[in-house]
Amino acid sequence: MTMPLLPDNLTASISAIQLRPDSASLLVPLVTPVIIADPALAGSTLVGYKIQEAVAKSNLKDVTLELGGKCLNIVFDDVDLEQAISWSTHGILCVPALPLFCTHIKDYIASDKSQGATVQLGGDWHGMEGFWIQPTIFTDSKPDMRILREKIFGLVGVVIKFLDEEVVFQQVNDTEYGLASAVFSHNIDCALKVAHRLQAIPFGGLMQSGIGCELGEYALHSYTNVKVVHINLGLKI
């Protein structure tokens, strides 16, 4: 790949969204030049590994990675369920190689159905043309199933009933991801207690969800450096 011409004064970060497994080879030439001060990537964990490795071999610049994860929503029985559903609904962006990812999603659905999970909604192709999967909702899942442990770039959700919040903590924190979570309760003490125990931060996340934070004041820390200037006002040594 030929490196495009870039102005000498370019110091802003590059932000790229790409889901294809082979996209790292396209992105590496964009993030490794010394004049790129702080690249940011939103994409898959696999691509994130490749980008971080390439940046480390260039000039050890900072990199911000938002690599997705399992966004968990904990809904207590004292809330308006319709409102909770509305607030917890997330979209997903799929870019080229859609047939590959649709087939991948179908593999997830078939795998967990074979292990006893129940498809309450969707789970099949949408329409007779193109590569579209119906929004899918699972119930009767088990903690070791792929739909609960792996990132799915598609509209696949899982509904899990609970009576003991301790069981919830064990399950929601038993993951390699930590992108974001939400708690729905009218009891503010309950909501804060649960939120403090969740191992997740938006956006960038923990563990394989990425590095750094996006949105809010803390996002500025990824793109700034602290400088100390000593001014001598007449003191002599």
N, C-alpha and C positions, 0 to 999 in steps of 0.2 A: 504494500500500500504506500503510495506517495504521500508524504507529509504536506498538507496544505500550507501555503504561506500565511504567517501570522504576524501581526504588528509587534514591533520590539517592546512596546510598552504594555503588552497584555499581561495583567496580573490578576484578573478576576478568575473566579472558579468556573469550571465547566460542569454543567449538570446534564446527565444523560440518562434516559430511561430506555432500557433494552432488556428483553426477556429471553432472547435466543441464546442457547448454550454456547454458540460459536462467536458471540458478539464481542468477547474479550479481545480477539485478534483485531477487530475493527476499532476498538476504543483505546487500546494501549498506546498507539502512536499519538493520540490526542492528549493523553494525560501525562506522558513521561517527559516532554520537553521542559527544560529548566524555567522557561518564561511562564509556564503554567504554575501558579503559586499554590493553588488549593483545589484540586479536582473533587467533585462530588458526584456520586453515582447512585441511582435508584435502579435496582434490578435483582437478579437472582444471587443466591449465596455463592454459587459456583463462579459467576462472573466477578463477584466481589473479591474472591480469593485471588483471581488472576490480576485484577487491577491493583490490589494492595501489594502483591509480589512485584509487579512491574514498577510501581512507584518507589518501593524500597530499594530497587536496583538502580533507580535514576539518581535522585538527589535527596532521598529521605524526607520529602515534603509531607505535610499533613494531608490526609484524605478523609472525606466524609462518605460513609457507606450506609445506605438505607436499603436493606436486603429482604424486606418482607418478614413474615412470621405468622404465628397463629394469634389473631386478635380475639381475645376472649371477653365475653360479655356475661357478667354474673347478675342475674335478675332475681330479686327477692319478691316474695308474694304480697308485699304491701304497695306495689306500684301499679300504674296503668300499663297493662301488657302491650296494648297497641302503641302507646308512646315509646315504650322501651324498644319495641321492634323498629319503629320509625327512626329512633336515634342511633340504633346499632347497625343499620343497614349500610353497607359499604359497596362501592362499585370496584371494578377491576379493569385495567387497561391491558388489552392484548394487542401486540403488534406482530409483524410478519412471522411466518411459520405457524399460523393458526391451526392448520390441520394437525401438526405435530402435538400441540398442546391440547387440542380437543381429544385426540387419541389418548394422550397421557391422562387426562381427567377421566375418560371412560375406563381406563385401567384401574384407577383409584376406586371408582364406583363398583366395578365388578369384583375387585379384591375384597372390599369390606362387606359386600353383600354375601360373598361366599363364606365369610367368617361369622355371619349371623346378624349383622347390622340390618336395620329395616329402612328402606327408602320410603319416606312418608310423602315426598313430593318430588316430581321430576325424575331425573336419573337417566334420561334417554335423549336421543337426538331431537333437535327442534327444527321442524319443517323438513321438506324433502330436498332442499337445495342448500349448498354451502356447508360450513362446518360449525354448527352451533349446538351447544349443550343446554338443555333446560336447567334453570336454577334448581338445585337439588338440596333436600333436607333429609338428614339421617337421624334416626333414633336407635335405641338399644345398642349403642356402641360400647366397646371395651377400651380401656386405657391404652392398650398396646396396638390398636388399629392404626393404619397409615393415615386415615383421614384426621386423626387427632394428633399425630406426631410429625407429619411432614407438611411443608408448604405446598398448597394447591393453588396454582394461578387460574382460578375459576370460581364460579358462584356455587360453592359447595359448603353447606353449613351443617352443624351437628347440634342437636338439642339433647341436653343431659339433665335429668331431674336430680335434685339433691335435698336432703333433710338436715345434714350435718355440715356446717360450713368448714370444719376442719378437713373433711374429705375433699371439699372444693379446693382448698389450698394445696393439698397434696397433688391434685391432678393438674391444676392450672400452672403450677410452678415446675412440674415434671416435664420440661420441654427444653429443647436446644435453642428456642427462640425467646425473645423478650421485647417485641416491638411496641405493643400497646394493649391495654385492657380497659374495660369499663365496668362500673358497678352501678346498679340501679336500685335505689331504696329511698323511701321517704324518711327513714331513720338515719339522720346524719352521723350519729355515733357509730352505727353499724357500717355505714358506707366508708367512713374514714378509716375504721379499723381494718376493713378488708383491703382498702386501697394501699395502706401502708405495708401490707404483707405481700402484695403482688410484685413479682420480679419482672417489671416491664417499664419502659420509658418511650415516649414518642419524641421525634421520629428519627430513626437511626438505630436506637434500641440497644439491647444487651445481647451478649453471646453471638449467635450466628445471625441475629437480626441486623447487625451492623456496628458502626462506630460513629460517635458524635450525636448531636441533637439537631433537629430542624424545627422551625417555628418557635416563637417566643424569644425572650431575651437570651437564653442560653445558646441559641443558635449562633449568636454573634461571636461567641468565644471560639468557634471553629475557624473563623475567618479573620481573627485579629491576633496580634502578638503584644505582650506587655513589654514596654521599654522603660528602663530606668535611666534618668539623666541626673548626674551630680553637678550642682552649681556651687562653686567656691566663692563665697561672698567675703573675701578678704582674709580668710584663715590661711596662715602660712605654716609650713612644716619645717 
